[in-house]
Amino acid sequence: MIPKSWKALQPIVKAGSRSLTTSDLHRQLKKPILVTQSSTLQKKINYYAIEPKNEPTIGTLMKESRSRDKNKLVRSCQFMHREFLVRISKVIIHLQNLPYLLLTNEDIKRVLDLYMYAFTDMLHQPKIQNIGDVDKFNETLSGLLDDLQDILLILSRGIHDSQPHFKSEDFNGTVQKIMDYITINRLCNRILARHHLSTHITREGYISVVNTELSLKKIINKNAAFAANVCQNVYMDTLPEVLIDGHADTRVAFIPNIIDYILREILKNSFRATVEANLHKVDKPPIICTICNTPDFWTIRVSDRGTGMTEEVLKQVENYCYTSFKQEQQYSHAFGDLVSVAGQDQGSSLAGFGVGIPVSKAYVKFVGGKLEFQTMPGIGTDVYIKIPQLSMMLDNVRI
């Protein structure tokens, strides 16, 4: 589907002497954007790409969120306008500098197209001068978030398909760098945008994008229910129970979307491993989630009694594009397809492209935490998600 915000590009982007139609834009998704765009637009991209990013800390965002001053809302829009031009242009340059063979892949070209259109939308955004311009800009910003929602899925699919054409050492190094960069860039952009949009509303329990009373038990149960639903529909078998122990009533201050994504990926893998290792057994070993809360960190350990991982698999599991779906097990493709259909967002639609674990690792590292695996082949796997308390993140995590 062509994003609705692209319609605004028709009087801007030219092909010869006539304006592009929506049909033209559909066809352009199959062409390298570098060929179709003007040198003037490229100069704009180059100009903003060398500008420094502003990287406010989480603490700064939380302080700013307390103000409802109208003039501050206008200044916030002006800041976001310039900041997104800079951030998007830097991603475009990174993509343009990928090896040529990668840029010939249709999905990777499409990701580049999506960023180019997002940049053009922002570039031609009317000047923000007063409170009356705020709603229009916020609509553009929200549309941009929607348009770029699935870029990790599209990019990972393109990289996955390009893998056979590269030597593994060169390919893995290139992929790790570009995927880590775009993953964190995307995360920061969405946090910054949600912070800006949240200044217009009041949400109970939130300061900016931080939920100050986040129940770890509730978020575990939420994602366990999702994984269980997927497994039930695929395997038509009894499911493992999820038990929560340790400091089960712990509430923390954290950005929910980050831990939500990580738990969904870990629990998805734990359910699949447990069910496939115990097919047709009425009583399956439970998945145990243990919560530990200390003054400096909080930790969630997810323990399953599936098949575990060999040393070879353990070394590769954090690499982008490594996936156990290559093993062609009986239910693997059905599981991946159903997760894609059932997923509430991109975070649950990446099965089969080897992205869930490395993205989770990048998220945890971004906030100063650790994601570690302890595994026993033939027995099961323990995954440790260790996150610093908010007090340690306020001045150390830059968005």
N, C-alpha and C positions, 0 to 999 in steps of 0.2 A: 504494500500500500504506500502511495506517495504521501508523506506527512502533509497535513493541511497547511502548515506554515510555508511550504514550498511554493504555494500558489502566488505568494507575494514576489517570487523571483521572476515571474514572467516578463515584467517590463525592465528587468535589470540585466538578465543574462541573455546575450544575443547569439544567434547562429546565422552568420551572414548578415542580411539586412532585416530579418524578421525576428519577432519575439518568439521565445520557446513556449510551447503549450505543455499541458500536463502529460500528453502522450509523448512529446519530445523528451520530457524529463524521465519518463519510464525507459525510453530507449537509451538515454544517457547513462543510466545505471550500469549499462554493459560496456561503457567506454572509460578509459582512464581520464579522470577529471583534468589532469594536467594538460591534456591535449585540447580540451574544449573550453577551458577558461582563458580569459584575456591576461596579457602580461600586466595590465594595470591592477587586476585583482591579486596577482602573484606578488606584485610590489607591496601591496597593502599587507599581505600575509607576512612577507619578509620584514616589513616595518614593525609590526606588532610582535613578531616572534623574538626580536632581540630586546624588547622591553622587559624589564624585570617583573616577576610576579609579586603581588602582595600576598603574604602567607600569614594571616592572623592565627593566633593560637586559639585553642578551644576556650581558654579563660577569657580572651578578648570577646569572642562571640557571645559568651554567656553574659558578660557585662553589658554589651551593646543591646541585647535583646530586651532589656528592662525599659527602654525608652520608646515612647509612642509619639514623639514629636514629629509633626508633619514635615518640617524642613529636613529632619533627619531621614525620613523616608525617601525624600527626593534625592538627597546626597547618597543614600544607600543604592538607589537605582543607578545613579551616575557612576558610582564605584563599580557596581556589578557589570554595567555595560562595558566599561573599559577593561575590566578584569577578565571577562569571558572572551573578549577579542584577543587578548594576550594569550590566555590559556589554550584556546582552540587553535590559534595559529601555531603554537609550539607543537601541538600534536600533529598538525598537518605536515610540518617540516619533518618530524620524526618519521611519519608514514612515507613521505616523498623520498626519504633517504634509505628506505628499505631496498634490499637487493631487487634488481629488475625482475627476476623470475617470480618473486613473491607478488610484485605489483601487477603481473599479468593474470593473477587469480581473480576470478569474478567477485568473490566475497570480499577480498581485501580491497579491490577497487571500489566496491560499494561502501565500505567503511570510510575510505577517503572521500568519496562523494558526500556521504552524510555529514562529515565534518566540514567540507567545503560549503555545503548549503547552510549549515548552522552558522558558519563564519559570515556568509553573505547576509543572512537574516539579521545578525547582530550589527554588521557594518551599516546596513541601511535602516536601522532602527531610528525613528525620529528623535531629535534632540529632546532630552528630558529637562524641562525647565521649571515645572510647578507640579503641585499635587495632582492636577488633572491628567498628567502624563504617566502617573505611577501604574494605574491599572493596565494600560496598554503595554507597558514594558513587562509587567509581571505575566501578562498573557503570553508574550513572546518567549519569556524565560521558561514558563511552564511547558510551552510547546517544544522548546529546544530539549528539555529533559525527556519528554516523550519520544522525540525523534531519535535520540541517542540511547534510548533504553536498552536496546539489544545489541549494541556494538561488540561486546565481549563474545557473545554467541556467534555473531557473523564472522568476526575476526578469527576466533578459534577454529571455526569450521574451515575457513580459507587456509589457515596455517596447517591444519590437520591434512587437508587435501594436497598441500604443496610439499609435505614432508618427504615423499619418495624421491624428489628431484634434488635433494641436498645431501651432502655428507653429514652424518649425525652430529659430529662435534661442532661444525660451523653452524648448523641449523639450530641446535639446542642453545648455543650462546646468543645467537641473534634473537631467537624467540623469547628467551627468558628476559632479555633487556626490554624489548618492545612491549611484551605483555605486562611486565611489572610496571613499566612507565604508564601505559594507558590505563591499567587497572587502578592505580593510585590516583592518577589524574582524574579519572572518571569519578572515583569515590569522593575526592576533595571537592570537585565541582558540584556534585550533588549535595554534599553537606553544606557548602557555601550557599547554594541556591535555596535549599530548604530553610537555612537560617534566615536568609533575606525574606522569603515568603512567610516565615513564621512570625515576623515582626508585625504582621497585620492581624494576627489572631492570637487568642489566648487558649493554651491547652493545659488542662490540669495535670500537674506532675512534671511539666516540662519547663526547662529554661533553655531557650534556643532549640537546638536539636537533641539536647541531653534529657533523657528520662531520669529524674532524680530518685525515683522509687521503683526501679526495674526489678521485677520478681524473676529470679533465675528459674525457679520452679515452674512458673507459668510459661516462660518462653521455651523451656525444655519440653513441656507437655504439648505445647502448640505444634512444635516441629516434629515431635514423635507421632502425633496424630496424623500429620501430613504424610510422613514416611510409611506409617501403618496403612493408610488408605491406599497408597500407591501399591504396596506389596500385596494387599488383599485382592486388588483388582487384577494383578498380574499372575500371582501364584495360586490363588484360590485355595489357600492352605491356612492352617492355624498360624498365628503370629506370636513373636516373643513379647513378653510383657516388659514395659519400661519401668524400672524401679529408681527412685530418687532417694539418696541417703546423704549422710554428712550434715553440713549446715544447710538443710533443705529450705529453710525460711529466709534465706539471705536475700536482701534487696540491695542493689547497687545503683550508682549513678553512671550511666553509660549511654552511648548512641545505639539504640535498639537495632537498627538495620544491620549493623556490623555483626553483632553476635547472632542475630537471626539468620543471616546468610551462613555463617560458619556452622552453627548447630544443624541447620537443615542439611548441609552437605555431609557432615560427620554421621548424623543419624541415618540418613539415606543409605550410606555405605554400610553402616552397622546392621540395619534391618536386612539389606540384601544379602550380606555375608552370612548372617545367622540363619535366614530362611533357606538359602541355597545349600548350606552345610547340614541342614536338618530337615530336608524335604520329607513330607508325609509323616513326620513324627508329631504326635499329638502334643506332647510336652516339649516345647523348645526352651533352651536356656535363656534367661532374661537378659536384657541389655540394662546395665547398671550405670546410672549417672550419679557421680559423687561430687558434691559441692564443698569447696573449702574456702573460707573467707578469713583473710588476715588483714592487719592494718595496711600493708603495702600492696597486696595482690589478692585477686580472687581467681580460683581455678575450678574448672569443670573437667572431670575425668569421665570419658565415655568408654565403658568396657563391654565388649561383645565376645561371645564364644562361637565365632564363625570359623573360617578356615585359617585366619592369620595370614601373614605375608612372608615370603622368602626374603633373604638378604638382597637378591637381585631386584625384586619388586620394590622393596623398601627404599633402595637407592634411587629409583625412578619415579616414585609416587608423587614427589613434589615438583616434577618437571611438567611444564605445559605440554599437552598433547599426548602424554602417556595415559593410557586407559586400560583397565582390565576388560573392557568390552571387546577388545581385540581377541580375547580368548574364545569367542564364539560359543559361550555356554548356552544351555538350552533356553534360558529366559532373558538373556542379556539385552537383546534388541527390544523385546517387548517391554522390559523395565524402562529402558531409555526413552522409548516412544511415549509411554504412558506418563512418565515424569514430565516430558515436554508438554503434553496436553494438560495435565493436572496442575502444572506449576502456576503459582500466583504471580510470579515475576521472573525475570531473567535468572535469578539466583537458583531456581529449581528447574531450569530448562537446559542445563548444560551437560546432561548425562551423555556419555559417549565421546566427548571431545577432550577429556583429560584436563579440565579447567577448574573444577570445584575445589580440589585440595590446594593447588598452587595459588589460586585467588584467595582462599581462606588464609593461607600462610602469609601472603602479602598484606592482607588486612590486619592480621595479628601483629606482624612486624611493624606496621605503620603506627600502631598505638603503643608500641614499646613492649609488646608481649611475646609469648612463645607458643608455638604449636609443635608438639612432640609426639612421636609414636613409639610405643613399646609393643612388640609383636612376637608371638610364638607360633611358628608354622604348625598348622594342624590343630591349634588350640584356640587362638583368638587374638584380638588386638585391643590395646588400651590407648586412647588418644587423650592427651592432656592439653587443654586450652587455658593458658595462663595470661591473665589480663591485669595491668596495673590499676590501682584505685584511681578515681578521678583526680584526687589531690596531686598525684604524681604526673598526670597528663596535662593539667591546666596550662602550664607554661612550656611544656616539652613537645607537644603534638601540634604541628603547624598544618593548617588546612591549605 
